[in-house]
Amino acid sequence: MLDLYGRSISIEKLNLGTLDGATLKHFEGGNESHRHDAHTFFLLESGTVRLDIDFQHHTITAPAILYVHPNQVHQTLASADVIVSSLAMADESLNAAYLELLDHLSPAKPLALEKETFAMISEAVSLCLKFAERKKDKLYHFRLKDSCNALVALVLSLYLESTRSLDSPSRSDEITKTFREILESDFTKDKRPTAYAQKLNISTSYLNECVKTATGYTVSHHIQQRVVLEAKRLLHYSDKSVKEIAMALGYEDYPYFSRFFVKNTGMTALDFRRKTLD
């Protein structure tokens, strides 16, 4: 990706054509799972692409938009007749309000685009690409940053619209949203539902009731799944030992973490690492 704005904004348009797993290996990063240091947005303009995001398989057909959070591990498996535009922005270049919304949005799924919406997003991307080329213009950095943030706002609005409830959020929805926000920052420290209930100044039973009403799953389930997801990311993406990963996730009792992982995934941590790296 192009390095355009102090390493904090990159934007480009690529014609990937048709690539299989073997061909992708010849590209930098190839078809290996990886993370970006920035918030990344992909506009799939034509073709079909197969990829994994946080160990979930997706087949995306154009026109579509995809947002990938910096924490997410992703891997391109194959593409067919693909033309894609990509924008990557580091935290410092993103509008603060947009950054907060993106953190709450993650994980996000690919969105199919209607013809009119695709045309609007395409025009915004084209404008950003033109600004990116005009490096000698006055106020180049400011214009590029502002135009890219406008593009992010368009994408954000689509995602927010896709998740918007037709009714006003219920009390259960609001509590669940706040719980998930706290969980994202505290899951390595707090594994007990009681700890989250205390931070919300409500009883554990009421928190559990709200979360189960809103999602169908208990508070404990959400805590466990968030820990498992991070464990999978570290097992696949890092070279840390299982014991080091257990410590990073807040488990000083390594055997307990090993049993916990098997219970939630059906395989040992080492088996998972071998399977995903094969």
N, C-alpha and C positions, 0 to 999 in steps of 0.2 A: 504494500500500500504506500501511496505517496506521503512524504513527510512535508506538510505544507505550513503548519502554524505552530512553530515551537514544539513539535512532536505531540501536539495535543489535538489536532484536527487532521484527518486524512480522508480524502474522497477520490474515488475513481470509478470508471466504467469499464467492465471487462466482458469480452466475448470469449467465453470458455468453450463454446461448441459442445462436443460430446466427449466425455472423459469417463473412463472406468477406473476402478481402484488401482490397477497397475500403472496407468498413465498418470494418475494423480501423484504417485510417489515421486515423480520427476520434478514436481513443483516444490518450492520452498515451503516447508510445513506439510506438503503433500496431503495424504489422506490420514495423517496422524491426528489424534485428538489433541486439542490445544485450547488455550484461553487467550483472549485479547486483554490488554491493559486498559481498554477503553470500552465505552458503550458503543455497540456496533449495530447498524441498521442496513438491511439488505433489501433492495427493490429488485425482485425477479421480474424482468421485463419480457422474457420469452423462455420457453423450454420447461424442463422438469429437472428437479434436483432431489437426490436422496441424501439425507443426513441424519446424524444422531445428535441430540441435544440433551445433556444430562442423562444419557443412557436410555432416552426415549426416541424411537425411530419416527421420522417424518418424511413423507413424500410430498413435495410442494410443486404445484403447477402454476405457471404464470397466468395472469398477473397476480403477484402476491407481495406482501411486505413481511419482514421478519426482524424482530429485535432480539439481540443477544446481550445479556448482562455480563459484565467483566468476570463475575464468579462462575459463569456457566462453562462447562467443558463441552466442546462440540467437534464434530468430525464430518467432513464431506465424504460420502461414499461413492457417488457417481453423479454425472450430469448428462443431459441430453439436449442439444441445441440451446444452450443457456447463454443469455445475455443478462448481466446483473450489474447494478450500480451499488456501491457500498460507501457508507459514511461511518467513520469512527471518531468519537469525541471523548477526550478525557474529562474527568470531573471538573477541572478548572475552566474549561471552555463552555460547559453547559450552563444554561440559565439555572439558577439555584432552585426555582420552583419546579422546573422540568426534571432536575436531578432527583428531587424528592419523590416525584410521581413515578419516575422510572424505577427507583428502588422499591416502591410499593407494588409496582406492576409485575416485577419479576417473581416467578418465571412466566414468560409470555409465550404464547403459541403463534405459529405463522397465521397470517390473516389473508384470506382471498380478497381481491379487490374488484369492485364493480368497474365497468368501463369508464364512467365519468370520474370516479375517484382515482383510478389509475392515471388518467390523463392529467389530473391536477397534481398528483405526486410527481409524475414524470417531468412536468414543467418546472416544479420547484427544484428537482434534482439537476435539471439542465442549467438552471440559473446558478446554482451553487458551483457546478463544474466550470462554468464560464468565469465566475468570480475567481475560482481557484487558479485559473490560467493567467490572470492579469496581475502578476506579482509586482509589477512596477507602478501600478496605479496608486494614487494617494489613498490613504485609509484602507489599504488592502486587507490588513489583518482584521480590522473592525468589521468591514463589509462581509468578509468570508465568515467570521464568527456569527454575525447577526443573521445572515442568510441561512447558515446551517442550523442555527437554533430555530428559525422559522420552519425549516423542514422537519425538525424534531417535533415541534408543536403540532404539525399536521399529522405525523405518525402517532403521536400520543393521543390526539383526539380520536383517531380511529380505534385505538386499543381501548380507550376509556368508554367509547360508545358501545363497543362489543361486549363489555363487561357490565354495562349499566343496567341496573334493575329497573323494570317498568314502574315499580312502586318506590316510595321513599324508603331508605334503608331502615330496617327495624333495629331495635335495641340490640338484639342478638347479632345482627350484621355488624353494627358499630363496635361492639365489644370484641367480636372475632377479628375484625380488621386491626384493632389496636393490639390484640394478643399476638397476631402474626408479625406485626412490626417489632414488638418486643422480643418475640422468639428469634427473629432474624439476627438480632444483635446479641442475644444472651444464651443461645442454645448450647454453647460450649461450657457455660458456667452453671446454668440452672436446668436440671432434668426433671424437677418435680412440679406438677401442676400447681401445688400450693404456692410456690415462689411467684408464679405469674399472677395468680389470684391476688396475692398481697400487693403486687405492683399496680394492679388495677383497682385496689381497694374494694374488692368484692369477695364473696365466699368462693371456695373451690368448687362446691357443688353448683353454684350459679354460673360460674365460668364454664364449667363442663356442659351444663345445660344449654348455654348460649352457643358454644362452639359446635356442639352436636346438632343443634337445631339448624345452624347455618350451613354446616358442611357434611353432616352425616357421620362424622368421626369424633372421637373423644380428644381431649387435650393431650393425653398421653400419646395417642397415635400420632398427632402432629409433631410433637417433640421428637419421638423416635424416628419418624420419617425424615425430619430435617437433619438429624444426626447421621442417619444412614446415607442420605444424599451426599453430605460433606465427606463422609468416610469413603464413598465410592469415588468422588472427585479426586481425593488425595491418593487413593490406591492406584487410580489410573493415570493421573497426571503428574504426580510427584514421585521421587525416588525414596521417600521416607519409608522406614520399616513400619510394620504393623504396630509395633510397640510405640514408636514415635507418633504415629497417627492417633493411637489411643490417648496418649498424653495430650496431644494438640486439641483433642475433642473433650478433654476434661475427665478422662478415665485413668486414674492412677492404678487401678486394678486391671492389669492387662488381660488375665484370664476371663474376667467378667465381660470386658469389651468383646473378646473373641466369641463368647457364648451369645452375647447380645447381637452381634453381627450375623451369626449363623441363624439365630431365631428369626430375624427380620428379613433375611435374604435367601435362606435355604442352602447357603454354601459358606465355606470359610473365607476369610479376607484374602488369603493367598490364592485360593481357587478363583475368586472373583478377579483378582489382578491378572492371573494367568489367562483367564477366559477373555477378558476385554483387551488384552495386549496381543493375543494370537491373531 
